[in-house]
Amino acid sequence: MSEFYDPLLYISSEKYPNMMGAEVTLKEDVDGAMLSEAVEALRERYPYFYVRSRMTENDIVLVPNPLPVTVRRTWEPVTFNTGESNYHLMAVKYEGRRLAVEISHCITDGAGFVPYIKSLLFLYLSAKTGESFDSRGFRLPGQKVPETETGNPFPGLDVDAAQPPAFQMEPIADFYRLNPENSKDNHCFRLKLPEADVMRICRENDTSPNVLFTVLLAGAIRGMDPGSDKTIRIAIGVNHKALLGNYDNYRMFASTAVTDFPKSREKDDFTKLCTIIRGQLMVQTQRENSLWYLKTLKTRFESFQPLSLEEKTGWIAEEAALPRYTATVSYTKTGDFGPLDPYIEEFYMLADPGVTDVVCEVVCFRHSFYLTFLQSFADQGLFRTFTDALMKAGIPHQVMGMEKLRQSGITWR
């Protein structure tokens, strides 16, 4: 029987595929054969990603998948759990100098997936360049997979004894919506910002990058519709594994802290806003919050167990797809890629806009911040207003690309 910390696949659906991934631009065109070899070689080191689903009477569980992961020379998406993806919940694509790996967000989160991307690039670039790179810091075939990576992420924690945290943000039913019709015309915009300028603004305002981009995004949203009295609610990604001391485990234990920008706050100066939002984030990222989050997950998991699979993949997936925030900011700490850095030009994280109208995915790589602005609509107005806000704050930027977001889907049929 599954444990509460195992992947809950049935919270994904055709309407809410819940995808994530990473995109890399290299200095040279991608060699598809070498990329395929690297993907297959990593099966030994990352067996938990080379899986397929198996449906039981009231659950969907993961089992090993001996078929190769699809590596396709096209940017077009595939549908997971079908023949075109070899029934995997992960797929690789490439085109020119770009490559991307997509995976079900039910299986892992950014913290769990970045090590895989680093390993893939290590194997691929080793073959492509003929170089013998220093392997320290990379998870590679032949290494022992530690229990902390694959076992219970929270051994020794008394989850059942967790108490409600002292501070919790109250829900808001009528928060500001950028896409009130919830139409799906997903688009992606990419930005590159100098790390030095971003961190200078952070130091000047005693804040962090995720808070900085949250405040800038909220200002851009308010600037789009200054007459609205609705509160702008922006979620900030939280890594509960890290907050509870486990930095290795692959499982998906990321959620969000909630920040609010009511109409009355629009007259506050920039530094004060950064202080307020940093405070809202800090009180929601205490150890007690993470323990309570785990207890909530465990309680819900236990309540789901008597339900049939049809019930789970029906109303639970629909509930999971309900919009919850105006936007989300997620900062995945990747670090540099060591000896691979000279061969990589750009690095981005990807996500499905899902329960929010806009997702701003942030990474810092080789002295630059790379932002992926993912939205559920095509209009460029907010993106342009956000870039104006960057310039006003003293942060220069480069627009690296904009296109329709061609993200894979999923089916349980």
N, C-alpha and C positions, 0 to 999 in steps of 0.2 A: 504494500500500500504506500502511496506517495506521502511524503511529509509536507508540512506547510511551507517549507523553504524550497521545495522543488518547483520547477517551472509550471505555471498555471496556463497551459496553452489555450484553454477554452475562453480566455478573456479576449482573444483575437477573433476576428470574423472578416468576412468579405467587405463589410462596411467599415470595419475598424481593423485594418491589417496589422497595425502596431509594429512597423518596421523601423529599424535603425541601421547604421552602417558607417563606413568611412570611405572617403574619396581621396586619392593621391594623384598628383601630377608629377611625373618624372621628367628628367632632363632629356631622355630619349624615348622613342616609340617603344611600346610594350611588345615583347615577344610572347605570343600566346602559348606556344608550346612550353617554354620555360616557366611561364606563370602557372600553367596547369600542373606541371611537375612539382612545383613548390607547394601548391595547394594540396596535392595528394600526399606529399611527404609529411605535411603537418598533421595528418590524421593520427599518427602515433603520439604526438605531443598534446594534441587537443581533441581527444576522442569525444568529449562532451559536445562539440559543435558538429560532429559528423553523424548526425542522427536523423531519424524519421519519426513520425508519430504512429502510435498504435491506439486504436479506439477500443475501449472496453465498454461495459454496460453503462457506466456513469462517469467515465473519465477519458482523458487523452493523455497518454504517457509517451515518453521518449525511449526509443530503442536504437541500437546501432544500425547505421545504414551503410552497407558495403558498396553501394553504387558511388561512382565518382561525383563530386560536386561539379555542377555545370560552370564552365568558364567560357564565356561567350564574347565574340568580337562584335559587340553592338551595345548601345546604351539603352536599348529597349528592355523593359522589365520582363520578368517571368512570374508565374504564379506558383508559390510554394505548395508543397504537398500534392503535386501533380507530376505527370510524366515528364513535362518540359523542364522541371527542376530536379529530376531523378528522385523525387519525393523528399528532397532535403528541405530544411528550413533555413538554408543559407545558399547564396549564389554569388558568383564573381562575374564581373563584366569589364571590358576594356575597349578603348577606342583611341587610336593615336597614342598620345603620351599619358592619357588618363586611365586609371583603373579604379574600381570601386568594389567593395564587398558589402553585401546586404545580409541581414540576419533578423530573425524574429526577436523583437524586443522582449518577448516573454522569456527567452532563454538567458539573455545577458543584458548588461548595461555598458555604458562607455568605459567604465573602469575595468570591466571584465573583458572587453573586446579589444582595447588598444594593444595589450600584449600580443594578441594574435596578429594584428596588422603589422606590428614590429617584426614578429617572427617571419611572416610571409615576405616582407620586403627584404629581410636578411637573406633568406634562401634564394629569392628571385635575383637580387642584385649580386649575390655571390656567384651565381651561375652566369648572369649576363655580363658581368665585368671581369670575371676570372680572378677577382681579388680574394684574399684570405682575411676577412674582417675579424676584429677582436670580438669574440662571442659573449663577453661579459655583459650581463644585463638583458640578454635575450633568452627566451624559452624555446629550446630547439629539440628536435628528435634525438633520442638517446638519453635524454635527461630523465631523472625520476620525477614523476608528477606528485607534488606534495599533497598530503591530506587536507591542508588548509585551502587548497585550490578547488578540490572536488567534493569534500565532505560537508558536513553540517557547518555552515558559516558561523554559527553562534554557539559552539559547545560551551557548556558551563554557565550559560546565561539562564536565569530563571525568568523566562518570558512570561509565564502565567502570573508572576508576582508583580508585574509592571503596573504602575499607577498612572492615572491621567496626568499629563504635565501641567505645571502651574499656569502656563500661558498657551492658548490655542486661538488662532484667528477664527472669528465667526464667519459662517458662510454668507455669501451675498447672492441673492437670486437674480438680481437685475444689474449685473456688472456691465461695463461697456463692451460692446461687441464690434469687431472690425468686419465680420462676415456674418451678420445676423441670420441670413438665409441658410447658413451652413452649407453653401454650395462647394463642390469639390473641383476646383480648377487649380491644383497645386502648382506653385512656381517656386523657383530657387534662385537666390541672388547671392553672389560671393564677394566678400570684401577682404582686403589685406590692410592692416594697420601697423605702424611701427610700434614695437614693444616699448621703446624708450618713451614715446609720447604718451602711450596709455598709462604706463606706470608713473610717469611724472604727474599726470592728472590725479591718479589714485593717491599718491603721496600728498599732494597739495590739499586733497579733500579727505584725508584719513580714511580711505575706503579701499575696496578690493575690485578686481575687474568685473566679477559677476554683478556686484551692486552698481558699479559705474554704468554698465551697459543697460541695466534695468532702469535706472533713472533717466538715461538718455532716451531709451525706447518709450518710456511713459511720457516724456516731454514731447516726443514726436507724435505720439497718438493723440495727446491733448491738442497739439497744434493742428492736427487734421480736422478736428471738430471742436473748436473752443466754446461753442455754445452749449454743448452737452453738460448736464449736471450729474451724469452717471460716474460712479467710481471706476477707475481703471484698476483692474486686478491682474498683477503679473506674478507668475510663479517662478521660483528660482530652484534649479535642480539641487537635490541633496543626496549624498552618497551615505546611506546608513551603515554599510559595511565598514567604511573608513571611520565613521563616528564611533563605532563599537569595537574598533581595533583590528579588523580583518581587511587587509588591503589586497589579498590574493584571490579570493573566491570569485568564480566566474559568474555566479547567479545574479539575477536582476533584483537588486535591492536599492534602487534609486527611486526617490519620490520627490516631493517639492515642498518648499516653504512658500508661504503666501505673503505678498506685499501689496499694500493698498495705496492708491493715489486718489483720494477724494477731490472733488472740485475745489474745496476750501484750501487745498495744499498747493494750488498752482502758483500762488504768489510767494511761496517760500523760495529762498535763494538756493542755488545749486549745492553749496556745501551743506546747508541744513538738510536738504532732501537726502543727500548721501548719508548723513548721520542717522536720520530717521529710519531709512530703509536698512542700513547696516544693523541698527538695533532690532528691527523686526526680524531680520534674518538670524541674528545671534540668539534671540530668545527661543527660536524654533529649531535650533540645531544643537540643543543640549543632549546629553546622553539619555535623559529621561524621555525626551521626545522620540528618540530612535527605539527605545525599549517599548514604548507605548505603540509605536507604529508596528513593530513585530507582533505584539499581542493582538492588535486589531486584525492583522493579516491572518494570524493563527485562528482567531475566533471565527472570522469569515470563512476560512478554509474548512473548518469543522462543520459549519452550518451548510456549506455547499455539498458535503459528502452524500447525504441521502438523496439528492436530486439526480434525475436522469441526465444523461449527456445532452439530450435534446433541450432540456430546460436550461442547462448550464450554457450551452452555445447559443441559446436564444436570448432570454432577458438579461443574463449577466453580461454578455458581450454588448448588448444594446445599452445597458447602464454604463458600461466602461467607456462607451463612445460619446457620452453626453458632454457638451462643452462645459468647462469649469473655470476658465480664465480668459482674459483678454489676450494674453501672450505668455510665453515661457522663455526664460533665459537659462541655458544650460552650459556650464563651463567644465569641460573635461580636461583634466591635467594630464598631458601626454609626456612632457619633457622632450628633450631632443632625442634624435635617433642615433647619436654617437657617430660611428664611422660611416653610416649611411647618409648622413645629412648632405654631403656634396652632390648626391645623385637625385635629391628630391627638391622640387620647386614649391609645391603647395600641399597642404594637408587640411582636410575638412572632415568634420563629423556630420552625419546625416540623421534625420529623424522624420517621422510622419507627423504633420501638424496635429492630427488626431483630436485630442480634447481641447485644443486651443486654436485660435485663428492664425497665430504666428508663433513660430519657434525660432529663436536666435541661438544657434549652436556656436560655441566659442572654444577655440583651442589656441595655445601659444606654442609656436614651433620655430626654431632657429631665428629668434629675435624679431618675430612678427606675430601678431594676432591674426588668425584667420576666422572670419565670421561667415557662417552659412545662414542666410535669412530665408527661412522656409515658411511659406504662407499658403493658405487654402484658397487663395484668389489670385487673379492675374494682375490686377491694377498695381502700378509702380508708385502710386502716390505716397504711401507710407514709407517705402524704402527710400525714396528721394528725400522725404522729410527727415528721416533718420540720418542719412548722410549729411544733410545740412546741419543737424544737431551735432554731429561729430566735428565738423569744421568750426562751428561756433564754440565748442568746448576746447578747441585748439588741438584736435587730433586729425592729421591728414589721413587720407585713405585712397586706395585704388580699388575700382570696381573690376573684379577679375572675371566676371561672367554672370549671365542671367539666362535662364531657360526654363522651360516647363519641367517640373519635377517628375521624372519617369521612374517611379518607385514600384518595387514588386508588390504583389498582392498575395493573398492566402485563401485557401478554401479547405473545409473539412468534409466535403462531399465524398 
